[in-house]
């Protein structure tokens, strides 16, 4: 049995690594990886999502066996009823995986997430979660679920899911690199116009500017005016903050063309009617995204210190003095960072990390090289 389990795990790792090497868009990579995971760990429902590591908000989600109609309830429970396997908690664990039943003496139904969300709405009871980390930060998360009549998840299954973390992280990085390769295409957004939408008390858009609409389409807004997950999530975070919960109503989300956007939400001041929420959407500055990109490129903490100095305009001698290292060590760190990001000069490095909306236009070949560099690290 142990030999068969090892063979299955090795096969699964090869399959996911191959998918990662293909540089698929996140939704395609997540869907195909879920099929592999299901072969190794059978389940009735699954969620694989990119995550903003600062706010913990899901930004681009693939799911099967359940829908997105209750995302606001999910984030409310996640942020206000913490349990032992919240995503933030799992990020600090070595294996990054948690089986809910192993951490709640009263059984899964003693937790609000099962009692109020999974069981009554989706007929699910057993839950196992994992986080995907890159550069030490959570960049994605996975949730697997089984119906009440099925057996719960096991320690061996948790170990198997944990063993996929590095190849799943490679898939996240390469989907980001692939998107960056086409990010130079014109966005079709008039950035001189304010990007604002107003949500009513039921979470529906009651007003939206044309620029905001264009951004929402880039984030994957659905047919019939369905709002993308980051908008619904950040609006719910704003409502929780108004209720006194210590949550941050902002999120950084990457569009499907590789561009980073910043979303913020706040209550509409002086609104005489039912509570409404204003969401603003704007291109994220390098200040807000450089660490996310360096995480995705798996740049080490020491390399990151050198890169940030370069982005700030410092030369080799100045960097060596500030970091108390030799000029040769500065160059070694830079060469490693160049290789990981897929560039060959400081100018290209700075451009890639600070011009998210133009890297494909000015450095189209670099995006291709970057994908090949990342591919070689599998």
Buried (B, 14 or more C-beta within 10 A) or exposed (E): EEEEBEEBBEEBBEBBBBBBBBBBEBBBBBBBBBEBBBEBBEBBBBBBBBBBBBBBBBBBBBBBBBEBEBBBBBBBBBBBEEBBBBBBBBBEBEBBBBBBBBEBEEEBBEBBBBBBBBBEEBBBBBBBBBBBBBBEBBBBBBBBBBBEEBEBBEEEBBEBBBBBBBBBBBBBBBBBBBBBBBBBEEBEBEEEEEBBBBBBEEBEBBEBBEBBBBBBBBBBBEEEEBBBBBBBBBBBBBBBBEEEEEBBBBBBBBBBBBBBBBBBBBBBEEEEEEEBBBBBBBBBEBEBBBBBBBBBBBBBEBBBBBBBBBBEEBEBEEBBEEBEBEEEBBBBBBEBBBBBBBBEEBEBBBBBBBBBBBBBEEBBEBBBBBBEBBBEEB
